[in-house]
Amino acid sequence: MLEAAGQQVVGKTPPLSPKSVDTYRSRLMKKLGINDIAGLVKWAIRGRSSWMTADGECP
Protein backbone atom coordinates (compact mmCIF):
# COMPACT_ATOMS: atom_id res chain seq x y z
CA MET A 1 0.00 0.00 0.00
CA LEU A 2 2.78 2.44 0.83
CA GLU A 3 4.42 1.98 -2.55
CA ALA A 4 1.38 3.02 -4.58
CA ALA A 5 -0.29 5.46 -2.21
CA GLY A 6 0.55 9.08 -1.66
CA GLN A 7 1.11 10.65 1.74
CA GLN A 8 -2.49 11.88 2.12
CA VAL A 9 -3.92 8.45 1.30
CA VAL A 10 -1.63 6.71 3.80
CA GLY A 11 -2.31 9.44 6.36
CA LYS A 12 -6.07 8.85 6.08
CA THR A 13 -5.69 5.14 6.86
CA PRO A 14 -5.98 4.72 10.64
CA PRO A 15 -3.99 5.07 12.80
CA LEU A 16 -1.40 7.12 10.86
CA SER A 17 -1.81 10.86 10.51
CA PRO A 18 -0.04 12.86 7.78
CA LYS A 19 2.19 14.35 10.49
CA SER A 20 3.21 10.84 11.64
CA VAL A 21 4.06 9.87 8.07
CA ASP A 22 6.21 13.01 7.74
CA THR A 23 7.95 12.28 11.04
CA TYR A 24 8.69 8.62 10.24
CA ARG A 25 9.98 9.51 6.77
CA SER A 26 12.20 12.28 8.15
CA ARG A 27 13.68 10.00 10.81
CA LEU A 28 14.35 7.25 8.27
CA MET A 29 16.01 9.69 5.88
CA LYS A 30 18.19 11.07 8.67
CA LYS A 31 19.32 7.58 9.74
CA LEU A 32 20.12 6.65 6.14
CA GLY A 33 21.87 9.95 5.39
CA ILE A 34 19.44 10.75 2.57
CA ASN A 35 18.65 14.40 1.85
CA ASP A 36 15.63 14.27 -0.47
CA ILE A 37 12.66 12.15 -1.52
CA ALA A 38 14.33 11.18 -4.79
CA GLY A 39 17.24 9.73 -2.81
CA LEU A 40 14.82 7.78 -0.63
CA VAL A 41 13.08 6.35 -3.70
CA LYS A 42 16.45 5.34 -5.20
CA TRP A 43 17.42 3.67 -1.92
CA ALA A 44 14.13 1.74 -1.85
CA ILE A 45 14.49 0.60 -5.46
CA ARG A 46 18.08 -0.58 -4.91
CA GLY A 47 17.05 -2.50 -1.81
CA ARG A 48 14.08 -4.11 -3.49
CA SER A 49 16.05 -5.09 -6.58
CA SER A 50 18.49 -7.04 -4.41
CA TRP A 51 15.79 -9.56 -3.43
CA MET A 52 13.79 -9.70 -6.66
CA THR A 53 14.10 -12.64 -8.98
CA ALA A 54 15.68 -12.33 -12.43
CA ASP A 55 12.28 -11.80 -14.09
CA GLY A 56 11.44 -8.90 -11.73
CA GLU A 57 9.04 -10.84 -9.54
CA CYS A 58 9.12 -10.74 -5.75
CA PRO A 59 9.55 -14.17 -4.14
SEKOL-996522 format. One record per residue: chain; residue number from 1; z negated, x, y negated of N, C-alpha, C, O, CB in turn; residue in one letter. Coordinates in steps of 0.02 Angstrom, whole numbers, plus 50000, padded with zeros to 5 digits. Atoms other than C-alpha are relative to their C-alpha. Glycine has a CB too. Layout:
<atoms>
{ch A i NUM n.Z Z n.X X n.Y Y ca.Z Z ca.X X ca.Y Y c.Z Z c.X X c.Y Y o.Z Z o.X X o.Y Y cb.Z Z cb.X X cb.Y Y aa A}
...
</atoms>
This chain:
<atoms>
{ch A i 1 n.Z 50000 n.X 50041 n.Y 50059 ca.Z 50000 ca.X 50000 ca.Y 50000 c.Z 50000 c.X 50044 c.Y 49937 o.Z 50035 o.X 50027 o.Y 49889 cb.Z 49940 cb.X 49953 cb.Y 50000 aa M}
{ch A i 2 n.Z 50004 n.X 49958 n.Y 50059 ca.Z 49959 ca.X 50139 ca.Y 49878 c.Z 50066 c.X 50034 c.Y 49984 o.Z 50080 o.X 50047 o.Y 49926 cb.Z 49946 cb.X 50052 cb.Y 50009 aa L}
{ch A i 3 n.Z 49937 n.X 49966 n.Y 50012 ca.Z 50128 ca.X 50221 ca.Y 49901 c.Z 50048 c.X 49956 c.Y 49961 o.Z 50083 o.X 49980 o.Y 49916 cb.Z 50031 cb.X 50021 cb.Y 50066 aa E}
{ch A i 4 n.Z 49950 n.X 50044 n.Y 50029 ca.Z 50229 ca.X 50069 ca.Y 49849 c.Z 49975 c.X 49962 c.Y 49939 o.Z 50015 o.X 49937 o.Y 49900 cb.Z 50024 cb.X 49952 cb.Y 50051 aa A}
{ch A i 5 n.Z 50028 n.X 50042 n.Y 50053 ca.Z 50111 ca.X 49985 ca.Y 49727 c.Z 49983 c.X 50041 c.Y 49938 o.Z 49965 o.X 50100 o.Y 49942 cb.Z 49937 cb.X 49965 cb.Y 50025 aa A}
{ch A i 6 n.Z 50018 n.X 49967 n.Y 50062 ca.Z 50083 ca.X 50028 ca.Y 49546 c.Z 49925 c.X 49994 c.Y 49988 o.Z 49889 o.X 49961 o.Y 50026 cb.Z 50038 cb.X 49969 cb.Y 49941 aa G}
{ch A i 7 n.Z 50072 n.X 49999 n.Y 50015 ca.Z 49913 ca.X 50055 ca.Y 49467 c.Z 49972 c.X 49930 c.Y 49990 o.Z 49918 o.X 49915 o.Y 50016 cb.Z 49987 cb.X 50043 cb.Y 49939 aa Q}
{ch A i 8 n.Z 50026 n.X 50067 n.Y 50014 ca.Z 49894 ca.X 49875 ca.Y 49406 c.Z 49995 c.X 49959 c.Y 50064 o.Z 49947 o.X 49922 o.Y 50073 cb.Z 50045 cb.X 49965 cb.Y 49950 aa Q}
{ch A i 9 n.Z 50002 n.X 50037 n.Y 49937 ca.Z 49935 ca.X 49804 ca.Y 49578 c.Z 49941 c.X 50023 c.Y 50041 o.Z 49904 o.X 49981 o.Y 50068 cb.Z 50066 cb.X 50009 cb.Y 50039 aa V}
{ch A i 10 n.Z 50056 n.X 49974 n.Y 49961 ca.Z 49810 ca.X 49918 ca.Y 49665 c.Z 49935 c.X 49980 c.Y 49966 o.Z 49887 o.X 49962 o.Y 50000 cb.Z 50005 cb.X 50077 cb.Y 50006 aa V}
{ch A i 11 n.Z 50060 n.X 50018 n.Y 50037 ca.Z 49682 ca.X 49884 ca.Y 49528 c.Z 49980 c.X 49928 c.Y 50008 o.Z 49922 o.X 49911 o.Y 50001 cb.Z 50008 cb.X 50016 cb.Y 49928 aa G}
{ch A i 12 n.Z 50014 n.X 50071 n.Y 49991 ca.Z 49696 ca.X 49696 ca.Y 49558 c.Z 49976 c.X 49984 c.Y 50070 o.Z 49952 o.X 49928 o.Y 50082 cb.Z 50061 cb.X 49960 cb.Y 49983 aa K}
{ch A i 13 n.Z 50022 n.X 50010 n.Y 49932 ca.Z 49657 ca.X 49716 ca.Y 49743 c.Z 49926 c.X 50017 c.Y 50004 o.Z 49908 o.X 50075 o.Y 49993 cb.Z 50042 cb.X 50042 cb.Y 50050 aa T}
{ch A i 14 n.Z 50072 n.X 49985 n.Y 49998 ca.Z 49468 ca.X 49701 ca.Y 49764 c.Z 49985 c.X 50055 c.Y 50049 o.Z 50020 o.X 50059 o.Y 50100 cb.Z 49960 cb.X 49938 cb.Y 50018 aa P}
{ch A i 15 n.Z 50046 n.X 49999 n.Y 50056 ca.Z 49360 ca.X 49800 ca.Y 49747 c.Z 50018 c.X 50052 c.Y 49947 o.Z 49974 o.X 50070 o.Y 49907 cb.Z 49931 cb.X 50014 cb.Y 50025 aa P}
{ch A i 16 n.Z 49982 n.X 49947 n.Y 50047 ca.Z 49457 ca.X 49930 ca.Y 49644 c.Z 50023 c.X 49971 c.Y 49933 o.Z 50066 o.X 49927 o.Y 49930 cb.Z 50055 cb.X 50044 cb.Y 50030 aa L}
{ch A i 17 n.Z 49977 n.X 50019 n.Y 50067 ca.Z 49475 ca.X 49909 ca.Y 49457 c.Z 50049 c.X 50054 c.Y 49976 o.Z 50050 o.X 50109 o.Y 50004 cb.Z 49940 cb.X 49993 cb.Y 49950 aa S}
{ch A i 18 n.Z 49954 n.X 49949 n.Y 50026 ca.Z 49611 ca.X 49998 ca.Y 49357 c.Z 49963 c.X 50063 c.Y 49976 o.Z 49988 o.X 50118 o.Y 49983 cb.Z 50041 cb.X 49971 cb.Y 49942 aa P}
{ch A i 19 n.Z 50040 n.X 49943 n.Y 50022 ca.Z 49475 ca.X 50109 ca.Y 49283 c.Z 49980 c.X 50044 c.Y 50059 o.Z 49981 o.X 50105 o.Y 50054 cb.Z 49937 cb.X 49976 cb.Y 49961 aa K}
{ch A i 20 n.Z 50018 n.X 49962 n.Y 49940 ca.Z 49418 ca.X 50160 ca.Y 49458 c.Z 50060 c.X 50040 c.Y 50026 o.Z 50053 o.X 50098 o.Y 50045 cb.Z 49974 cb.X 49953 cb.Y 50056 aa S}
{ch A i 21 n.Z 49939 n.X 49966 n.Y 49977 ca.Z 49597 ca.X 50203 ca.Y 49507 c.Z 50013 c.X 50061 c.Y 49955 o.Z 50028 o.X 50115 o.Y 49981 cb.Z 50061 cb.X 49952 cb.Y 49998 aa V}
{ch A i 22 n.Z 49991 n.X 49944 n.Y 50046 ca.Z 49613 ca.X 50311 ca.Y 49350 c.Z 49950 c.X 50056 c.Y 50013 o.Z 49969 o.X 50114 o.Y 50014 cb.Z 49993 cb.X 49976 cb.Y 49927 aa D}
{ch A i 23 n.Z 50053 n.X 49950 n.Y 49988 ca.Z 49448 ca.X 50398 ca.Y 49386 c.Z 50013 c.X 50039 c.Y 50064 o.Z 50008 o.X 50100 o.Y 50064 cb.Z 49932 cb.X 49966 cb.Y 50003 aa T}
{ch A i 24 n.Z 49988 n.X 49966 n.Y 49936 ca.Z 49488 ca.X 50435 ca.Y 49569 c.Z 50060 c.X 50046 c.Y 49996 o.Z 50059 o.X 50102 o.Y 50022 cb.Z 50011 cb.X 49948 cb.Y 50055 aa Y}
{ch A i 25 n.Z 49941 n.X 49958 n.Y 50007 ca.Z 49661 ca.X 50499 ca.Y 49525 c.Z 49985 c.X 50062 c.Y 49958 o.Z 50007 o.X 50117 o.Y 49975 cb.Z 50057 cb.X 49959 cb.Y 49967 aa R}
{ch A i 26 n.Z 50017 n.X 49943 n.Y 50043 ca.Z 49593 ca.X 50610 ca.Y 49386 c.Z 49958 c.X 50051 c.Y 50037 o.Z 49969 o.X 50112 o.Y 50031 cb.Z 49962 cb.X 49976 cb.Y 49938 aa S}
{ch A i 27 n.Z 50043 n.X 49954 n.Y 49962 ca.Z 49459 ca.X 50684 ca.Y 49500 c.Z 50041 c.X 50038 c.Y 50053 o.Z 50032 o.X 50098 o.Y 50062 cb.Z 49943 cb.X 49961 cb.Y 50034 aa R}
{ch A i 28 n.Z 49958 n.X 49968 n.Y 49950 ca.Z 49586 ca.X 50718 ca.Y 49637 c.Z 50045 c.X 50053 c.Y 49969 o.Z 50052 o.X 50108 o.Y 49995 cb.Z 50043 cb.X 49947 cb.Y 50037 aa L}
{ch A i 29 n.Z 49956 n.X 49953 n.Y 50034 ca.Z 49706 ca.X 50800 ca.Y 49516 c.Z 49962 c.X 50062 c.Y 49976 o.Z 49987 o.X 50118 o.Y 49980 cb.Z 50034 cb.X 49967 cb.Y 49940 aa M}
{ch A i 30 n.Z 50041 n.X 49944 n.Y 50022 ca.Z 49566 ca.X 50909 ca.Y 49446 c.Z 49984 c.X 50046 c.Y 50059 o.Z 49989 o.X 50107 o.Y 50053 cb.Z 49936 cb.X 49976 cb.Y 49967 aa K}
{ch A i 31 n.Z 50017 n.X 49960 n.Y 49940 ca.Z 49513 ca.X 50966 ca.Y 49621 c.Z 50060 c.X 50038 c.Y 50026 o.Z 50053 o.X 50094 o.Y 50051 cb.Z 49972 cb.X 49955 cb.Y 50055 aa K}
{ch A i 32 n.Z 49939 n.X 49968 n.Y 49975 ca.Z 49693 ca.X 51006 ca.Y 49667 c.Z 50032 c.X 50047 c.Y 49950 o.Z 50077 o.X 50085 o.Y 49967 cb.Z 50050 cb.X 49947 cb.Y 50021 aa L}
{ch A i 33 n.Z 49970 n.X 49958 n.Y 50052 ca.Z 49731 ca.X 51093 ca.Y 49503 c.Z 50068 c.X 49975 c.Y 49977 o.Z 50111 o.X 50015 o.Y 49959 cb.Z 50005 cb.X 50071 cb.Y 50024 aa G}
{ch A i 34 n.Z 49936 n.X 50031 n.Y 50019 ca.Z 49872 ca.X 50972 ca.Y 49463 c.Z 49991 c.X 49970 c.Y 49930 o.Z 49940 o.X 49938 o.Y 49915 cb.Z 50022 cb.X 49945 cb.Y 50051 aa I}
{ch A i 35 n.Z 50007 n.X 50021 n.Y 50070 ca.Z 49907 ca.X 50932 ca.Y 49280 c.Z 50036 c.X 49936 c.Y 49981 o.Z 50024 o.X 49909 o.Y 49927 cb.Z 50025 cb.X 50054 cb.Y 49957 aa N}
{ch A i 36 n.Z 49964 n.X 50060 n.Y 50017 ca.Z 50023 ca.X 50782 ca.Y 49287 c.Z 50016 c.X 49958 c.Y 50062 o.Z 50009 o.X 49982 o.Y 50118 cb.Z 50065 cb.X 50017 cb.Y 49962 aa D}
{ch A i 37 n.Z 49985 n.X 50046 n.Y 49945 ca.Z 50076 ca.X 50633 ca.Y 49392 c.Z 50058 c.X 50026 c.Y 50043 o.Z 50057 o.X 50020 o.Y 50105 cb.Z 50018 cb.X 49930 cb.Y 49973 aa I}
{ch A i 38 n.Z 49943 n.X 49972 n.Y 49962 ca.Z 50240 ca.X 50717 ca.Y 49441 c.Z 49975 c.X 50053 c.Y 50050 o.Z 49999 o.X 50056 o.Y 50106 cb.Z 50052 cb.X 50030 cb.Y 49952 aa A}
{ch A i 39 n.Z 50028 n.X 49949 n.Y 49955 ca.Z 50141 ca.X 50862 ca.Y 49514 c.Z 49962 c.X 49969 c.Y 50057 o.Z 49964 o.X 49995 o.Y 50113 cb.Z 49954 cb.X 50046 cb.Y 49961 aa G}
{ch A i 40 n.Z 50037 n.X 50035 n.Y 49947 ca.Z 50031 ca.X 50741 ca.Y 49611 c.Z 50049 c.X 49970 c.Y 50051 o.Z 50036 o.X 49973 o.Y 50111 cb.Z 49956 cb.X 49945 cb.Y 49970 aa L}
{ch A i 41 n.Z 49950 n.X 50029 n.Y 49955 ca.Z 50185 ca.X 50654 ca.Y 49683 c.Z 50031 c.X 50055 c.Y 50042 o.Z 50039 o.X 50046 o.Y 50103 cb.Z 50055 cb.X 49963 cb.Y 49959 aa V}
{ch A i 42 n.Z 49972 n.X 49944 n.Y 49962 ca.Z 50260 ca.X 50822 ca.Y 49733 c.Z 49951 c.X 50024 c.Y 50053 o.Z 49971 o.X 50038 o.Y 50110 cb.Z 50018 cb.X 50059 cb.Y 49953 aa K}
{ch A i 43 n.Z 50051 n.X 49979 n.Y 49952 ca.Z 50096 ca.X 50871 ca.Y 49817 c.Z 49998 c.X 49951 c.Y 50058 o.Z 49994 o.X 49972 o.Y 50116 cb.Z 49931 cb.X 50004 cb.Y 49966 aa W}
{ch A i 44 n.Z 50003 n.X 50051 n.Y 49948 ca.Z 50092 ca.X 50706 ca.Y 49913 c.Z 50061 c.X 50004 c.Y 50046 o.Z 50055 o.X 49998 o.Y 50107 cb.Z 49995 cb.X 49931 cb.Y 49969 aa A}
{ch A i 45 n.Z 49939 n.X 49996 n.Y 49960 ca.Z 50273 ca.X 50725 ca.Y 49970 c.Z 49998 c.X 50061 c.Y 50045 o.Z 50017 o.X 50057 o.Y 50103 cb.Z 50062 cb.X 50001 cb.Y 49955 aa I}
{ch A i 46 n.Z 50005 n.X 49939 n.Y 49959 ca.Z 50245 ca.X 50904 ca.Y 50029 c.Z 49951 c.X 49990 c.Y 50057 o.Z 49966 o.X 50011 o.Y 50113 cb.Z 49979 cb.X 50060 cb.Y 49957 aa R}
{ch A i 47 n.Z 50050 n.X 50012 n.Y 49948 ca.Z 50090 ca.X 50852 ca.Y 50125 c.Z 50025 c.X 49953 c.Y 50053 o.Z 50013 o.X 49964 o.Y 50113 cb.Z 49937 cb.X 49974 cb.Y 49970 aa G}
{ch A i 48 n.Z 49975 n.X 50049 n.Y 49952 ca.Z 50174 ca.X 50704 ca.Y 50205 c.Z 50056 c.X 50030 c.Y 50043 o.Z 50060 o.X 50017 o.Y 50103 cb.Z 50026 cb.X 49938 cb.Y 49964 aa R}
{ch A i 49 n.Z 49944 n.X 49972 n.Y 49962 ca.Z 50329 ca.X 50802 ca.Y 50255 c.Z 49976 c.X 50048 c.Y 50054 o.Z 50012 o.X 50061 o.Y 50102 cb.Z 50048 cb.X 50036 cb.Y 49952 aa S}
{ch A i 50 n.Z 50025 n.X 49953 n.Y 49950 ca.Z 50221 ca.X 50924 ca.Y 50352 c.Z 49980 c.X 49966 c.Y 50065 o.Z 49976 o.X 49999 o.Y 50117 cb.Z 49940 cb.X 50038 cb.Y 49972 aa S}
{ch A i 51 n.Z 50018 n.X 50033 n.Y 49938 ca.Z 50171 ca.X 50790 ca.Y 50478 c.Z 50051 c.X 49947 c.Y 50020 o.Z 50038 o.X 49907 o.Y 50065 cb.Z 49932 cb.X 49968 cb.Y 49993 aa W}
{ch A i 52 n.Z 49947 n.X 50047 n.Y 49980 ca.Z 50333 ca.X 50689 ca.Y 50485 c.Z 50042 c.X 50033 c.Y 50055 o.Z 50047 o.X 50094 o.Y 50060 cb.Z 50044 cb.X 49981 cb.Y 49939 aa M}
{ch A i 53 n.Z 49956 n.X 49975 n.Y 49948 ca.Z 50449 ca.X 50705 ca.Y 50632 c.Z 50066 c.X 50022 c.Y 49969 o.Z 50079 o.X 50010 o.Y 49910 cb.Z 50011 cb.X 49947 cb.Y 50055 aa T}
{ch A i 54 n.Z 49937 n.X 49974 n.Y 50024 ca.Z 50621 ca.X 50784 ca.Y 50616 c.Z 50045 c.X 49946 c.Y 49972 o.Z 50085 o.X 49959 o.Y 49927 cb.Z 50036 cb.X 50036 cb.Y 50056 aa A}
{ch A i 55 n.Z 49957 n.X 50054 n.Y 50024 ca.Z 50704 ca.X 50614 ca.Y 50590 c.Z 49969 c.X 49962 c.Y 49941 o.Z 49995 o.X 49911 o.Y 49920 cb.Z 50015 cb.X 49951 cb.Y 50057 aa D}
{ch A i 56 n.Z 50031 n.X 50030 n.Y 50059 ca.Z 50587 ca.X 50572 ca.Y 50445 c.Z 49950 c.X 49945 c.Y 50015 o.Z 49923 o.X 49914 o.Y 49969 cb.Z 50052 cb.X 49973 cb.Y 49956 aa G}
{ch A i 57 n.Z 50047 n.X 50052 n.Y 49981 ca.Z 50477 ca.X 50452 ca.Y 50542 c.Z 49929 c.X 50028 c.Y 50003 o.Z 49919 o.X 50087 o.Y 50018 cb.Z 50019 cb.X 49969 cb.Y 50067 aa E}
{ch A i 58 n.Z 50070 n.X 49981 n.Y 49995 ca.Z 50288 ca.X 50456 ca.Y 50537 c.Z 49975 c.X 49985 c.Y 50071 o.Z 49987 o.X 49930 o.Y 50096 cb.Z 49956 cb.X 49963 cb.Y 49947 aa C}
{ch A i 59 n.Z 50023 n.X 50012 n.Y 49931 ca.Z 50207 ca.X 50477 ca.Y 50708 c.Z 49946 c.X 49948 c.Y 50004 o.Z 49921 o.X 49932 o.Y 50058 cb.Z 49974 cb.X 50065 cb.Y 50031 aa P}
</atoms>
